[in-house]
């Protein structure tokens, strides 16, 4: 009887150990599943930030006020990220945000540990957004790119400072917009007034991108004008040098001709003097001859 009880206890102990190991493995797996590897942001004016795990599933979701309204009937949680982006784009379109012309979608991806993977994911999500827009029959410019992970941290700092949701993508756009003003984004954690204001955070993406494009065009125009001015300056210098060379050549020819004229005059003068002396000698000789006769 004692031996039977011992076997039962051992079997029970083994079951308990197996159960504990199973729970541990499940817990570890759940932790891996719930851990974001990539941060994806989608901005129109509705701004959506998604944490994406190693299985390309959306495991965290933050949205600004506009996006919360748009996604009221759409649950992106645990969706495959390509499908989540397509669903978000479709919902934004249904909400009428693309009724105006000149609309744009800005998608960014970032990762603290997999920058290459983030860049590849950006290309996939850009294609997914374009495919959904084509299916909806809507023309919208889509920009998708990988950005540095520091954008996530700095956007979070500004979100906490102002009490509004700022995606890393929109933060990146605002930073680019302010670059032309030689304004660096100051760390909110230091308690300094950041260059990006709360009002700027509320700007529609299309307006931010319009300013970026205008600044780019202005810089390009300035560069073209500078290059044209430099070419003009070089042309003027070349022309001046050619004129100087021509004047020097003309002066040299003139000087040469003057020397020739002077030499010719001197030769004529010498010849005249020689002829005069010859004539005088001939006259003297004739005179002496006359006297002798």
Backbone as CSV, one residue per row, in Angstrom:
resi,resn,N_x,N_y,N_z,CA_x,CA_y,CA_z,C_x,C_y,C_z
1,UNK,0.835,-1.210,0.000,0.000,0.000,0.000,0.860,1.245,0.000
2,UNK,1.913,1.201,0.782,2.809,2.347,0.873,3.486,2.594,-0.463
3,UNK,3.871,1.463,-1.130,4.527,1.592,-2.439,3.581,2.193,-3.457
4,UNK,2.307,1.812,-3.407,1.299,2.357,-4.332,1.120,3.843,-4.121
5,UNK,1.077,4.238,-2.871,0.927,5.660,-2.554,2.125,6.454,-3.062
6,UNK,3.304,5.855,-2.911,4.528,6.519,-3.375,4.488,6.721,-4.882
7,UNK,4.025,5.704,-5.647,3.933,5.833,-7.102,2.942,6.928,-7.496
8,UNK,1.821,6.931,-6.769,0.816,7.966,-7.056,1.400,9.349,-6.801
9,UNK,2.129,9.498,-5.718,2.739,10.796,-5.378,3.736,11.225,-6.441
10,UNK,4.511,10.257,-6.914,5.494,10.575,-7.948,4.800,11.015,-9.243
11,UNK,3.751,10.257,-9.599,3.017,10.615,-10.812,2.401,12.003,-10.674
12,UNK,1.844,12.263,-9.519,1.240,13.577,-9.269,2.292,14.681,-9.343
13,UNK,3.480,14.394,-8.758,4.565,15.374,-8.779,5.001,15.661,-10.210
14,UNK,5.091,14.577,-11.014,5.486,14.754,-12.415,4.458,15.599,-13.156
15,UNK,3.183,15.378,-12.897,2.121,16.152,-13.534,2.197,17.619,-13.121
16,UNK,2.486,17.836,-11.853,2.601,19.212,-11.361,3.761,19.925,-12.030
17,UNK,4.914,19.208,-12.096,6.093,19.807,-12.745,5.802,20.121,-14.202
18,UNK,5.182,19.152,-14.899,4.841,19.372,-16.310,3.887,20.548,-16.463
19,UNK,2.930,20.627,-15.539,1.980,21.731,-15.592,2.657,23.070,-15.377
20,UNK,3.582,23.100,-14.407,4.311,24.351,-14.128,5.149,24.754,-15.325
21,UNK,5.828,23.759,-15.949,6.645,24.042,-17.133,5.784,24.552,-18.281
22,UNK,4.613,23.946,-18.441,3.711,24.377,-19.503,3.252,25.808,-19.308
23,UNK,2.893,26.115,-18.065,2.463,27.487,-17.767,3.603,28.467,-17.996
24,UNK,4.828,28.038,-17.604,6.003,28.896,-17.796,6.235,29.165,-19.275
25,UNK,6.153,28.074,-20.082,6.350,28.231,-21.520,5.260,29.095,-22.136
26,UNK,4.040,28.872,-21.707,2.939,29.708,-22.204,3.143,31.155,-21.822
27,UNK,3.604,31.361,-20.584,3.857,32.731,-20.136,4.953,33.393,-20.930
28,UNK,6.027,32.636,-21.213,7.130,33.171,-22.013,6.659,33.471,-23.429
29,UNK,5.855,32.542,-23.984,5.339,32.758,-25.335,4.430,33.965,-25.404
30,UNK,3.605,34.115,-24.381,2.701,35.271,-24.339,3.491,36.570,-24.257
31,UNK,4.588,36.538,-23.503,5.412,37.741,-23.364,6.057,38.104,-24.693
32,UNK,6.550,37.066,-25.404,7.153,37.298,-26.723,6.103,37.867,-27.680
33,UNK,4.920,37.274,-27.675,3.853,37.723,-28.571,3.473,39.177,-28.291
34,UNK,3.438,39.548,-27.021,2.987,40.889,-26.639,4.075,41.946,-26.740
35,UNK,5.309,41.545,-27.081,6.437,42.492,-27.127,6.585,43.091,-28.525
36,UNK,6.414,44.403,-28.689,6.579,45.038,-30.002,8.041,45.009,-30.450
37,UNK,8.247,44.692,-31.711,9.574,44.740,-32.326,9.675,45.954,-33.244
38,UNK,8.555,46.323,-33.848,8.493,47.474,-34.748,7.435,48.460,-34.261
39,UNK,7.690,49.725,-34.542,6.677,50.763,-34.314,6.253,51.302,-35.669
40,UNK,4.963,51.246,-35.932,4.415,51.707,-37.208,3.489,52.876,-36.939
41,UNK,3.661,53.960,-37.677,2.723,55.078,-37.540,2.125,55.410,-38.899
42,UNK,0.857,55.744,-38.887,0.130,56.108,-40.097,-0.526,57.458,-39.835
43,UNK,-0.200,58.447,-40.672,-0.696,59.804,-40.443,-1.373,60.357,-41.675
44,UNK,-2.554,60.903,-41.476,-3.265,61.676,-42.493,-3.524,63.023,-41.833
45,UNK,-4.591,63.090,-41.026,-4.597,63.913,-39.830,-4.926,62.977,-38.692
46,UNK,-5.877,62.053,-38.913,-5.917,60.968,-37.938,-4.519,60.365,-37.837
47,UNK,-4.026,60.215,-36.621,-2.701,59.657,-36.418,-2.798,58.359,-35.631
48,UNK,-2.239,57.286,-36.182,-2.322,55.964,-35.551,-0.914,55.420,-35.350
49,UNK,-0.624,54.955,-34.146,0.671,54.343,-33.850,0.438,52.905,-33.398
50,UNK,1.103,51.968,-34.070,0.923,50.548,-33.772,2.243,49.912,-33.364
51,UNK,2.200,49.114,-32.304,3.336,48.281,-31.943,3.144,46.925,-32.589
52,UNK,4.146,46.458,-33.322,4.024,45.223,-34.099,5.042,44.203,-33.587
53,UNK,4.590,42.985,-33.309,5.493,41.972,-32.769,6.276,41.249,-33.868
54,UNK,7.077,40.266,-33.461,7.921,39.545,-34.401,7.122,38.696,-35.381
55,UNK,5.832,38.505,-35.099,4.962,37.749,-35.998,4.148,38.675,-36.904
56,UNK,4.518,39.974,-36.935,3.837,40.990,-37.748,2.394,41.211,-37.317
57,UNK,2.128,41.034,-36.035,0.790,41.265,-35.497,0.778,42.548,-34.678
58,UNK,-0.325,43.284,-34.764,-0.474,44.516,-33.988,-0.786,44.149,-32.539
59,UNK,0.123,44.552,-31.621,-0.066,44.185,-30.209,-0.299,45.396,-29.309
60,UNK,0.022,46.602,-29.802,-0.303,47.823,-29.060,-0.851,48.842,-30.045
61,UNK,-1.700,49.714,-29.547,-2.346,50.681,-30.428,-2.584,51.992,-29.693
62,UNK,-2.116,53.098,-30.281,-2.387,54.443,-29.765,-2.945,55.277,-30.908
63,UNK,-3.869,56.151,-30.611,-4.484,56.960,-31.655,-4.819,58.345,-31.110
64,UNK,-4.718,59.366,-31.977,-5.145,60.694,-31.541,-6.677,60.778,-31.605
65,UNK,-7.199,61.930,-31.245,-8.660,62.068,-31.129,-9.369,61.753,-32.448
66,UNK,-8.826,62.266,-33.570,-9.450,62.007,-34.871,-9.449,60.519,-35.189
67,UNK,-8.317,59.864,-34.905,-8.198,58.437,-35.215,-9.113,57.595,-34.338
68,UNK,-9.283,57.984,-33.090,-10.187,57.238,-32.202,-11.598,57.220,-32.751
69,UNK,-12.026,58.354,-33.295,-13.357,58.436,-33.882,-13.453,57.566,-35.132
70,UNK,-12.416,57.616,-35.969,-12.402,56.843,-37.211,-12.422,55.347,-36.940
71,UNK,-11.695,54.927,-35.899,-11.545,53.500,-35.606,-12.559,52.980,-34.592
72,UNK,-13.580,53.754,-34.346,-14.570,53.363,-33.338,-15.159,51.983,-33.630
73,UNK,-15.346,51.653,-34.892,-15.943,50.362,-35.259,-14.928,49.415,-35.905
74,UNK,-13.648,49.746,-35.771,-12.600,48.920,-36.371,-11.624,48.498,-35.280
75,UNK,-11.410,47.215,-35.138,-10.480,46.704,-34.133,-9.211,46.201,-34.824
76,UNK,-8.125,46.952,-34.696,-6.873,46.587,-35.339,-6.027,45.647,-34.481
77,UNK,-6.388,45.522,-33.225,-5.603,44.714,-32.297,-5.499,43.263,-32.789
78,UNK,-4.281,42.748,-32.778,-3.954,41.371,-33.171,-4.105,41.097,-34.667
79,UNK,-4.403,42.114,-35.451,-4.456,41.930,-36.898,-3.050,41.870,-37.466
80,UNK,-2.901,41.184,-38.594,-1.646,41.224,-39.322,-1.449,42.669,-39.793
81,UNK,-0.243,43.202,-39.658,-0.041,44.650,-39.811,-0.417,45.153,-41.204
82,UNK,-0.167,44.373,-42.260,-0.578,44.812,-43.602,-2.092,44.994,-43.669
83,UNK,-2.813,44.035,-43.086,-4.271,44.128,-43.062,-4.730,45.288,-42.177
84,UNK,-4.004,45.528,-41.100,-4.359,46.621,-40.197,-4.217,47.975,-40.893
85,UNK,-3.133,48.145,-41.653,-2.926,49.400,-42.391,-4.016,49.574,-43.440
86,UNK,-4.326,48.508,-44.168,-5.380,48.582,-45.185,-6.720,48.933,-44.550
87,UNK,-7.019,48.311,-43.401,-8.290,48.587,-42.717,-8.344,50.023,-42.228
88,UNK,-7.218,50.533,-41.712,-7.176,51.913,-41.228,-7.362,52.896,-42.374
89,UNK,-6.687,52.632,-43.500,-6.818,53.509,-44.674,-8.255,53.517,-45.172
90,UNK,-8.875,52.354,-45.219,-10.263,52.246,-45.671,-11.195,53.016,-44.737
91,UNK,-10.962,52.906,-43.422,-11.801,53.609,-42.445,-11.629,55.126,-42.558
92,UNK,-10.393,55.562,-42.775,-10.124,57.003,-42.932,-10.810,57.529,-44.182
93,UNK,-10.779,56.731,-45.240,-11.456,57.115,-46.481,-12.966,57.197,-46.276
94,UNK,-13.520,56.194,-45.585,-14.960,56.175,-45.318,-15.376,57.380,-44.471
95,UNK,-14.465,57.854,-43.616,-14.785,58.998,-42.754,-14.725,60.326,-43.498
96,UNK,-14.315,60.282,-44.777,-14.329,61.496,-45.600,-13.081,62.334,-45.563
97,UNK,-11.990,61.805,-45.033,-10.766,62.596,-44.958,-10.085,62.779,-46.306
98,UNK,-10.468,61.987,-47.299,-9.862,62.105,-48.619,-10.791,62.778,-49.619
99,UNK,-11.792,63.499,-49.133,-12.721,64.178,-50.030,-12.067,65.375,-50.703
100,UNK,-11.094,65.975,-50.037,-10.410,67.138,-50.600,-9.273,66.682,-51.501
101,UNK,-8.786,67.620,-52.333,-7.654,67.296,-53.202,-6.348,67.515,-52.435
102,UNK,-5.299,66.903,-52.934,-3.981,67.101,-52.332,-3.757,66.331,-51.054
103,UNK,-4.537,65.260,-50.845,-4.373,64.484,-49.623,-3.147,63.574,-49.708
104,UNK,-2.569,63.310,-48.538,-1.390,62.456,-48.473,-1.468,61.553,-47.254
105,UNK,-0.854,60.381,-47.380,-0.700,59.462,-46.259,0.789,59.300,-46.012
106,UNK,1.181,59.421,-44.762,2.589,59.262,-44.401,2.711,58.090,-43.448
107,UNK,3.439,57.056,-43.893,3.621,55.847,-43.092,5.098,55.711,-42.717
108,UNK,5.371,55.496,-41.438,6.754,55.288,-41.023,6.873,54.008,-40.215
109,UNK,8.038,53.409,-40.288,8.338,52.220,-39.490,9.691,52.438,-38.824
110,UNK,9.842,51.885,-37.644,11.126,51.993,-36.951,11.293,50.805,-36.022
111,UNK,12.545,50.495,-35.712,12.842,49.397,-34.799,14.142,49.699,-34.067
112,UNK,14.154,49.391,-32.799,15.367,49.605,-32.008,16.435,48.579,-32.362
113,UNK,16.018,47.406,-32.843,16.966,46.313,-33.069,17.049,45.837,-34.516
114,UNK,16.105,46.220,-35.378,16.072,45.691,-36.742,15.763,46.806,-37.740
115,UNK,16.746,47.646,-37.986,16.546,48.789,-38.883,16.267,48.340,-40.313
116,UNK,16.986,47.317,-40.768,16.767,46.803,-42.130,15.355,46.248,-42.274
117,UNK,14.917,45.479,-41.273,13.565,44.931,-41.304,12.515,46.022,-41.310
118,UNK,12.785,47.128,-40.596,11.840,48.251,-40.562,11.720,48.899,-41.937
119,UNK,12.845,49.040,-42.633,12.816,49.613,-43.982,12.014,48.724,-44.935
120,UNK,12.224,47.419,-44.822,11.487,46.492,-45.684,9.994,46.524,-45.368
121,UNK,9.672,46.623,-44.086,8.269,46.680,-43.680,7.600,47.942,-44.212
122,UNK,8.331,49.054,-44.237,7.781,50.310,-44.764,7.342,50.141,-46.214
123,UNK,8.174,49.472,-47.010,7.822,49.233,-48.419,6.549,48.391,-48.524
124,UNK,6.434,47.363,-47.699,5.256,46.489,-47.730,3.988,47.257,-47.349
125,UNK,4.095,48.084,-46.314,2.912,48.812,-45.840,2.508,49.903,-46.822
126,UNK,3.487,50.525,-47.475,3.158,51.505,-48.508,2.379,50.858,-49.639
127,UNK,2.813,49.661,-50.040,2.113,48.926,-51.104,0.715,48.522,-50.660
128,UNK,0.574,48.118,-49.394,-0.738,47.712,-48.868,-1.707,48.898,-48.872
129,UNK,-1.204,50.083,-48.493,-2.050,51.287,-48.484,-2.474,51.660,-49.904
130,UNK,-1.538,51.600,-50.843,-1.852,51.944,-52.234,-2.863,50.962,-52.835
131,UNK,-2.710,49.685,-52.486,-3.648,48.674,-52.990,-5.058,48.932,-52.467
132,UNK,-5.159,49.313,-51.193,-6.477,49.595,-50.619,-7.091,50.842,-51.245
133,UNK,-6.295,51.858,-51.468,-6.783,53.094,-52.082,-7.255,52.833,-53.511
134,UNK,-6.519,51.990,-54.231,-6.926,51.642,-55.590,-8.258,50.901,-55.566
135,UNK,-8.418,50.011,-54.591,-9.675,49.269,-54.453,-10.824,50.210,-54.124
136,UNK,-10.521,51.268,-53.331,-11.549,52.250,-52.971,-11.791,53.274,-54.080
137,UNK,-10.931,53.259,-55.103,-11.064,54.234,-56.186,-10.700,55.633,-55.744
138,UNK,-9.742,55.754,-54.824,-9.348,57.052,-54.273,-7.897,57.335,-54.609
139,UNK,-7.641,58.562,-55.061,-6.275,58.960,-55.409,-5.659,59.750,-54.259
140,UNK,-4.667,59.171,-53.638,-3.969,59.795,-52.511,-2.485,59.474,-52.651
141,UNK,-1.645,60.454,-52.393,-0.194,60.221,-52.441,0.248,59.509,-51.159
142,UNK,0.942,58.395,-51.330,1.407,57.609,-50.178,2.928,57.693,-50.088
143,UNK,3.416,58.077,-48.923,4.856,58.084,-48.650,5.114,57.137,-47.490
144,UNK,6.009,56.170,-47.680,6.335,55.202,-46.625,7.851,55.112,-46.496
145,UNK,8.359,55.185,-45.274,9.801,55.122,-45.079,10.148,54.671,-43.659
146,UNK,11.343,54.112,-43.529,11.861,53.783,-42.216,12.524,55.017,-41.611
147,UNK,12.402,55.203,-40.303,13.022,56.341,-39.627,13.785,55.843,-38.404
148,UNK,14.593,56.722,-37.826,15.391,56.357,-36.671,14.539,56.121,-35.427
149,UNK,15.004,55.212,-34.574,14.240,54.857,-33.380,14.133,56.025,-32.399
150,UNK,15.071,56.967,-32.463,15.007,58.103,-31.530,13.749,58.929,-31.745
151,UNK,13.173,58.835,-32.958,11.937,59.556,-33.241,10.797,59.064,-32.339
152,UNK,10.801,57.774,-32.026,9.777,57.206,-31.144,9.892,57.813,-29.754
153,UNK,11.110,57.873,-29.255,11.338,58.375,-27.905,11.026,59.869,-27.796
154,UNK,11.453,60.639,-28.784,11.232,62.086,-28.750,9.755,62.431,-28.944
155,UNK,9.080,61.681,-29.810,7.642,61.899,-30.004,6.885,61.592,-28.711
156,UNK,7.299,60.541,-28.029,6.654,60.180,-26.765,6.852,61.281,-25.725
157,UNK,8.049,61.861,-25.684,8.331,62.938,-24.723,7.434,64.146,-24.975
158,UNK,7.255,64.499,-26.250,6.388,65.634,-26.579,4.921,65.312,-26.311
159,UNK,4.524,64.070,-26.549,3.151,63.659,-26.263,2.837,63.833,-24.782
160,UNK,3.784,63.421,-23.947,3.591,63.551,-22.502,3.612,65.013,-22.078
161,UNK,4.456,65.806,-22.719,4.563,67.224,-22.365,3.262,67.970,-22.657
162,UNK,2.692,67.734,-23.846,1.506,68.472,-24.260,0.203,67.759,-23.924
163,UNK,0.288,66.500,-23.583,-0.933,65.758,-23.296,-1.738,65.448,-24.536
164,UNK,-1.046,65.309,-25.668,-1.700,64.951,-26.926,-0.927,63.795,-27.543
165,UNK,-1.572,63.072,-28.454,-0.920,61.942,-29.098,-0.159,62.424,-30.327
166,UNK,1.158,62.225,-30.332,2.001,62.591,-31.469,2.731,61.345,-31.948
167,UNK,2.459,60.928,-33.174,3.120,59.737,-33.700,4.561,60.056,-34.089
168,UNK,5.439,59.052,-34.114,6.816,59.279,-34.564,6.877,59.813,-35.988
169,UNK,5.956,59.353,-36.846,5.943,59.817,-38.225,5.657,61.301,-38.335
170,UNK,4.646,61.764,-37.627,4.305,63.187,-37.693,5.392,64.032,-37.041
171,UNK,5.997,63.498,-35.979,7.110,64.194,-35.339,8.258,64.362,-36.332
172,UNK,8.524,63.314,-37.112,9.582,63.385,-38.117,9.278,64.444,-39.168
173,UNK,8.019,64.512,-39.612,7.624,65.517,-40.602,7.784,66.933,-40.047
174,UNK,7.332,67.140,-38.813,7.446,68.465,-38.207,8.913,68.863,-38.038
175,UNK,9.752,67.922,-37.679,11.177,68.201,-37.523,11.782,68.626,-38.858
176,UNK,11.400,67.927,-39.928,11.894,68.284,-41.261,11.395,69.655,-41.680
177,UNK,10.154,69.974,-41.341,9.585,71.270,-41.687,10.368,72.412,-41.039
178,UNK,10.846,72.160,-39.805,11.541,73.203,-39.054,13.037,73.264,-39.358
179,UNK,13.549,72.290,-40.085,14.979,72.275,-40.382,15.406,73.516,-41.161
180,UNK,14.543,73.994,-42.052,14.894,75.154,-42.870,15.040,76.420,-42.030
181,UNK,14.474,76.382,-40.827,14.586,77.531,-39.928,15.768,77.366,-38.971
182,UNK,16.583,76.338,-39.246,17.736,76.028,-38.392,17.321,75.842,-36.945
183,UNK,16.186,75.184,-36.758,15.661,74.953,-35.411,15.817,73.493,-35.036
184,UNK,16.553,73.223,-34.001,16.662,71.861,-33.498,15.526,71.596,-32.528
185,UNK,15.082,70.371,-32.439,14.023,70.015,-31.497,14.651,69.800,-30.123
186,UNK,14.270,70.612,-29.158,14.863,70.522,-27.835,14.197,69.433,-27.017
187,UNK,14.958,68.806,-26.171,14.444,67.684,-25.383,13.421,68.162,-24.373
188,UNK,12.222,67.596,-24.465,11.173,67.976,-23.527,11.542,67.548,-22.109
189,UNK,12.333,66.465,-21.994,12.707,65.960,-20.680,13.550,66.967,-19.903
190,UNK,14.197,67.888,-20.612,15.041,68.877,-19.956,14.233,70.073,-19.457
191,UNK,12.941,70.060,-19.750,12.088,71.138,-19.276,12.177,72.392,-20.117
192,UNK,12.864,72.312,-21.250,12.986,73.478,-22.121,11.795,73.533,-23.073
193,UNK,11.481,74.753,-23.523,10.365,74.901,-24.462,10.757,74.307,-25.808
194,UNK,10.065,73.267,-26.265,10.438,72.652,-27.539,10.075,73.546,-28.706
195,UNK,10.804,73.383,-29.782,10.532,74.172,-30.976,9.168,73.799,-31.550
196,UNK,8.829,72.511,-31.536,7.531,72.077,-32.047,6.449,72.448,-31.032
197,UNK,5.468,73.196,-31.498,4.402,73.662,-30.610,3.185,72.741,-30.673
198,UNK,2.311,72.916,-29.727,1.090,72.117,-29.689,0.233,72.421,-30.908
199,UNK,0.229,73.670,-31.360,-0.542,74.057,-32.541,0.002,73.359,-33.787
200,UNK,1.332,73.262,-33.878,1.929,72.592,-35.033,1.606,71.107,-35.041
201,UNK,1.529,70.499,-33.866,1.178,69.082,-33.779,-0.217,68.845,-34.354
202,UNK,-1.087,69.841,-34.248,-2.443,69.708,-34.764,-2.573,69.951,-36.258
203,UNK,-1.481,70.324,-36.931,-1.539,70.580,-38.370,-1.835,69.306,-39.156
204,UNK,-2.669,69.377,-40.193,-2.886,68.209,-41.058,-1.585,67.817,-41.758
205,UNK,-1.405,66.549,-42.003,-0.191,66.062,-42.644,0.012,66.713,-44.015
206,UNK,-1.072,66.882,-44.772,-0.924,67.458,-46.112,-0.366,68.881,-46.049
207,UNK,-0.722,69.654,-44.990,-0.197,71.008,-44.852,1.287,70.987,-44.490
208,UNK,1.664,70.051,-43.617,3.080,69.932,-43.242,3.907,69.560,-44.462
209,UNK,3.430,68.555,-45.209,4.177,68.096,-46.373,4.204,69.162,-47.465
210,UNK,3.144,69.970,-47.553,3.120,71.062,-48.535,4.215,72.080,-48.203
211,UNK,4.375,72.367,-46.903,5.434,73.297,-46.496,6.811,72.721,-46.772
212,UNK,6.983,71.433,-46.508,8.267,70.785,-46.767,8.604,70.866,-48.260
213,UNK,7.600,70.593,-49.111,7.817,70.641,-50.555,8.125,72.070,-51.017
214,UNK,7.406,73.056,-50.429,7.641,74.449,-50.794,9.053,74.868,-50.406
215,UNK,9.483,74.439,-49.217,10.831,74.770,-48.763,11.878,74.092,-49.642
216,UNK,11.576,72.837,-50.031,12.506,72.119,-50.896,12.615,72.822,-52.246
217,UNK,11.461,73.263,-52.780,11.458,73.967,-54.059,12.213,75.286,-53.956
218,UNK,11.996,75.993,-52.824,12.676,77.268,-52.611,14.190,77.075,-52.532
219,UNK,14.601,76.035,-51.799,16.036,75.755,-51.680,16.624,75.371,-53.030
220,UNK,15.850,74.565,-53.777,16.320,74.147,-55.091,16.453,75.359,-56.012
221,UNK,15.449,76.262,-55.934,15.503,77.478,-56.748,16.689,78.345,-56.367
222,UNK,16.939,78.461,-55.056,18.073,79.260,-54.583,19.388,78.644,-55.067
223,UNK,19.447,77.311,-55.023,20.658,76.627,-55.476,20.877,76.839,-56.975
224,UNK,19.762,76.771,-57.739,19.853,76.987,-59.182,20.305,78.419,-59.474
225,UNK,19.707,79.386,-58.742,20.088,80.788,-58.940,21.556,81.029,-58.584
226,UNK,21.996,80.373,-57.481,23.388,80.518,-57.073,24.320,79.957,-58.133
227,UNK,23.949,78.785,-58.652,24.761,78.173,-59.696,24.796,79.051,-60.943
228,UNK,23.617,79.638,-61.275,23.545,80.520,-62.447,24.414,81.761,-62.237
229,UNK,24.366,82.307,-61.007,25.192,83.480,-60.703,26.672,83.141,-60.811
230,UNK,27.028,81.935,-60.322,28.431,81.521,-60.396,28.874,81.350,-61.841
231,UNK,27.985,80.773,-62.667,28.310,80.609,-64.086,28.455,81.968,-64.755
232,UNK,27.524,82.892,-64.407,27.593,84.247,-64.964,28.892,84.933,-64.572
233,UNK,29.267,84.774,-63.300,30.505,85.395,-62.816,31.717,84.840,-63.559
234,UNK,31.711,83.511,-63.762,32.813,82.882,-64.498,32.842,83.386,-65.931
235,UNK,31.653,83.497,-66.552,31.567,83.995,-67.926,32.085,85.420,-68.016
236,UNK,31.687,86.239,-67.024,32.139,87.631,-67.022,33.649,87.719,-66.840
237,UNK,34.179,86.872,-65.937,35.630,86.856,-65.738,36.351,86.397,-67.004
238,UNK,35.785,85.389,-67.660,36.379,84.887,-68.906,36.337,85.947,-69.990
239,UNK,35.178,86.622,-70.068,35.025,87.678,-71.074,36.007,88.818,-70.819
240,UNK,36.129,89.185,-69.519,37.064,90.260,-69.161,38.489,89.849,-69.493
241,UNK,38.821,88.585,-69.223,40.171,88.103,-69.516,40.422,88.100,-71.013
242,UNK,39.383,87.693,-71.780,39.527,87.688,-73.235,39.687,89.103,-73.773
243,UNK,38.909,90.040,-73.193,39.035,91.438,-73.613,40.424,91.973,-73.291
244,UNK,40.922,91.637,-72.112,42.259,92.090,-71.713,43.316,91.513,-72.644
245,UNK,43.152,90.228,-72.967,44.100,89.589,-73.869,44.058,90.233,-75.255
246,UNK,42.825,90.542,-75.723,42.664,91.170,-77.034,43.298,92.563,-77.041
247,UNK,43.052,93.299,-75.937,43.631,94.650,-75.832,45.155,94.563,-75.802
248,UNK,45.666,93.572,-75.070,47.117,93.413,-75.000,47.689,93.063,-76.362
249,UNK,46.955,92.203,-77.100,47.417,91.827,-78.434,47.392,93.032,-79.371
250,UNK,46.291,93.804,-79.273,46.177,95.010,-80.112,47.300,95.988,-79.795
251,UNK,47.547,96.149,-78.483,48.613,97.062,-78.067,49.967,96.570,-78.566
252,UNK,50.150,95.250,-78.520,51.426,94.700,-78.967,51.624,94.926,-80.465
253,UNK,50.518,94.701,-81.236,50.593,94.918,-82.683,50.852,96.382,-82.988
254,UNK,50.114,97.250,-82.250,50.288,98.690,-82.449,51.713,99.108,-82.120
255,UNK,52.200,98.570,-81.005,53.571,98.898,-80.615,54.573,98.412,-81.644
256,UNK,54.322,97.230,-82.164,55.218,96.668,-83.177,55.219,97.532,-84.426
257,UNK,54.014,97.980,-84.833,53.909,98.829,-86.019,54.598,100.171,-85.797
258,UNK,54.423,100.709,-84.593,55.078,101.987,-84.277,56.590,101.855,-84.339
259,UNK,57.087,100.736,-83.821,58.541,100.503,-83.874,59.008,100.407,-85.317
260,UNK,58.184,99.685,-86.117,58.539,99.540,-87.532,58.581,100.894,-88.226
261,UNK,57.569,101.740,-87.885,57.518,103.077,-88.479,58.717,103.909,-88.041
262,UNK,59.056,103.792,-86.766,60.221,104.528,-86.263,61.498,104.071,-86.955
263,UNK,61.638,102.761,-87.093,62.832,102.225,-87.768,62.863,102.690,-89.223
264,UNK,61.687,102.641,-89.841,61.599,103.063,-91.243,61.960,104.534,-91.382
265,UNK,61.423,105.317,-90.438,61.724,106.753,-90.481,63.210,106.992,-90.269
266,UNK,63.780,106.250,-89.302,65.223,106.400,-89.044,66.032,105.986,-90.269
267,UNK,65.576,104.889,-90.902,66.282,104.437,-92.108,66.187,105.480,-93.220
268,UNK,64.963,106.035,-93.402,64.780,107.057,-94.433,65.631,108.287,-94.141
269,UNK,65.668,108.626,-92.831,66.468,109.794,-92.444,67.950,109.549,-92.717
270,UNK,68.385,108.337,-92.355,69.794,108.005,-92.590,70.090,107.970,-94.084
271,UNK,69.110,107.411,-94.825,69.295,107.341,-96.271,69.336,108.730,-96.884
272,UNK,68.451,109.620,-96.330,68.417,110.992,-96.829,69.746,111.694,-96.544
273,UNK,70.224,111.460,-95.334,71.509,112.087,-94.988,72.617,111.557,-95.871
274,UNK,72.575,110.249,-96.109,73.617,109.652,-96.958,73.541,110.209,-98.374
275,UNK,72.306,110.321,-98.907,72.140,110.879,-100.251,72.614,112.325,-100.319
276,UNK,72.317,113.056,-99.214,72.749,114.462,-99.181,74.255,114.585,-99.195
277,UNK,74.888,113.725,-98.390,76.352,113.762,-98.360,76.932,113.367,-99.711
278,UNK,76.282,112.383,-100.353,76.768,111.933,-101.660,76.636,113.053,-102.693
279,UNK,75.482,113.743,-102.624,75.272,114.845,-103.571,76.254,115.974,-103.314
280,UNK,76.482,116.226,-102.019,77.428,117.306,-101.649,78.840,116.961,-102.119
281,UNK,79.215,115.709,-101.953,80.552,115.280,-102.382,80.695,115.377,-103.878
282,UNK,79.599,114.995,-104.590,79.650,115.062,-106.051,79.791,116.492,-106.516
283,UNK,79.049,117.353,-105.788,79.130,118.787,-106.150,80.530,119.316,-105.880
284,UNK,81.108,118.910,-104.754,82.472,119.363,-104.431,83.476,118.825,-105.441
285,UNK,83.238,117.587,-105.792,84.158,117.015,-106.786,84.080,117.750,-108.113
286,UNK,82.863,118.112,-108.527,82.701,118.855,-109.776,83.313,120.227,-109.676
287,UNK,83.140,120.787,-108.453,83.691,122.132,-108.270,85.221,122.093,-108.344
288,UNK,85.825,121.122,-107.728,87.293,120.973,-107.754,87.749,120.699,-109.166
289,UNK,86.955,119.935,-109.859,87.337,119.615,-111.251,87.304,120.864,-112.104
290,UNK,86.287,121.732,-111.822,86.176,122.991,-112.609,87.360,123.910,-112.338
291,UNK,87.731,123.921,-111.084,88.864,124.800,-110.766,90.163,124.294,-111.423
292,UNK,90.281,123.003,-111.406,91.499,122.427,-112.007,91.575,122.739,-113.493
293,UNK,90.481,122.769,-114.168,90.490,123.066,-115.582,90.748,124.562,-115.812
